[in-house]
């Protein structure tokens, strides 16, 4: 929400964490 450089990186991190949670829920 500031310059925009780190926002995309944080978004990818959040999506990756959500993916890990989904995989953990399936297993």
Secondary structure, 3 states (H helix, E strand, C coil): CCCCHHHHHHHHHHHHHHHHHHHHHHC
